[in-house]
Amino acid sequence: MTGLKLVALSAVSMTAAAITSLLGGWDAGIQSLLLFMALDYATGLIVAGVFKTSRKTAQGALESRVAFKGLLRKGASLGVILIACRLDRLLGTTLVRDATVIAYCGSELLSLTENLGLMGVPLPRAVKSAIETLKGSEESE
């Protein structure tokens, strides 16, 4: 059993290392983005499953289809970062990847903050105003 466990852990480690390498390394940007994605997904599940105030479903309740779509969107975001990283390697910079990671961090934080608001967590007025402004600019696009 120990040999099988070692092989499985080695396979997981090698896969994670390969993915991390493709995304430009395990730096603070990727670590932060993955943390924000996990927190956003978890709070989204709480909003829908516990509070039943989700804006993504008609009843506001948890739906597996919507949850799966959220995971697919996050995966697609990582795909865009992979493309940005490859562009940077062609150009010999880190500018495109870093800008992309920062933009997705901002988007995840916005969604996370919105989830907290739907859970009834009090938010400062400035944060509420920023969310409404950003929502308005998204709708106009």
N, C-alpha and C positions, 0 to 999 in steps of 0.2 A: 504494500500500500504506500510506503514511503517513496518508492521509485516513481509511482504514478503521480503522486502529489508533486514531486520535484519537477517532473516533465510538464505538468499542467501549469505550475507557477512559472516555469521558465518560458512557456509559450505565451502566457499572459504578459509577462515582463517584456519579452521581445516584441510583441505586438504593440504594447503601449509605447515602447521606445521608438518603434518605426513611425507610429502616428505622430508622436511628439516631434520627431525629426522633420516630418513632412510639414508640420505646422510652424516650423521655425525655431523649435527648442522649447524647453520648459522654463520660460522666464516669467517675470511678475505679470506681464500682460495676459498670457494664456492662463496662468493660475487664477488670476482675478476673474477673467471671463468665464472660465469653467465654474468657479465658485458662484458668480452672479447667475449663471444659467441654472445651476442646481437650486439655488435659493428661489429664483423666480418660478421654476417648475414646482417646487415644493409648496410655495405660497399659493400658486395657482390651484394646485390640488386641494389645499386647505380651503380656499375661497369657494370652490365648487362643491367639495365633499362635505364640509362642516357648515359653512355659513350659507351655502346655496345662493350666493349673490354674483355668480360669474356672469359676465356680459357675453360670453362665447356660446351659451346655450339658451334656448327659449325659456327653460324652467330655472335657469341659474344653477342647475345641479351638475354633478360630475357625470361626464359621458366619456367612455373609453375611446371613442372615435376622435373626439376633440383633444383628449390628452395625447393620443398617438400623433395627431397632426402637430401638436406643439413640439413633440420630440423630433419629428421630421424637420420642422422649421429650424430648430436648434442645430440639427445635423447639417442642414443646408448652409447655415451661417458658418459653420466650421469648414464647409466646402469652399465658401467664398474666401475664407482666410487662407486655405491651402492655395487657392489660385493667386491671391495677393502675395503669398510667400514665394511662389514660383516666379512671379513677375519680378520681385525683388532680387531673386537669385540671378535672373537674366540681366538686371540692371546693375547688380553689385551694390545694392543698398538694403536698408531695412525700413525705409520710409512708408512704402505702400502697405506692408503687412502691419506695421505699428499703427498707422492711421486707421486701418480696417478694424483692428482689435479694439482700439479706443472707441471707435464709433459703435461697435457692437456692445461694448461695456456700457456705454451711455444708454443704448436701447434697452438692455437688460435691466439696468437700474431704474429706468423709467417704468418699465413693466412691473418690476418688483415693488416700486413705490405705489403704483396704482393698485396692486394686489393688497398691500397693507391698508390702503384707504378703504378698499371694499371689505376688509375685515374689521373696520371700525377703529383702526389705530389712528390716533390724532396726528395730523400732519400740519406742519407750519404753513401759514398762508402763502409764503413765497414758493414753497414746493407745490402747493395746489395750483397756484397761478402758472407756474412753469409747465405743469402737466397739461393744463387746459390750453395753453399756448401751443405746446407741441402737438397736442391732439388736433387742434385747429389747422395747423400747417400740414399735418398728415392727411387730413380729410380733403384739403384743397388740392393736394397732389393727386 
